[in-house]
Amino acid sequence: MLLNAAVALHVAGRGDSIIRGGAIDYAALRANAGLAADALDKGAVAAVLEAVRNFRADMPNRVTG
């Protein structure tokens, strides 16, 4: 799970770039995994998951207005 999150951080531009010179930069990948682990530890991931679970398209919200 942390590996997927580490790559997602790279793709989203929120973490270190894990590709250097056409190869994987394992130090950057480890750093991104650390960021992902911190988000899990601090409950940020759980908060987003709960918000998604509670989202209702038929109610006013930030997305639908």
C-alpha positions, 0 to 999 in steps of 0.5 A, a space after each residue: 500500500 505504501 509503495 502505491 501511495 509513494 508512486 501516487 505522490 510522484 504522479 500528483 507532483 506532491 512528493 519527490 520525483 522518483 525517476 532520474 535519468 530513466 531509472 528509479 530513484 530509490 531514495 526518492 521512492 523511500 522518501 515518498 513512502 515516508 510521506 505516505 506513512 506519515 499521512 496514514 499515521 496522522 489520520 489524514 487518509 482516514 479523514 478523506 476516506 470518511 468524507 468520501 463515504 459520507 459524500 452524497 451527490 443529492 445534497 449540497 456540497 463543495 462539488 455540486 454546490 
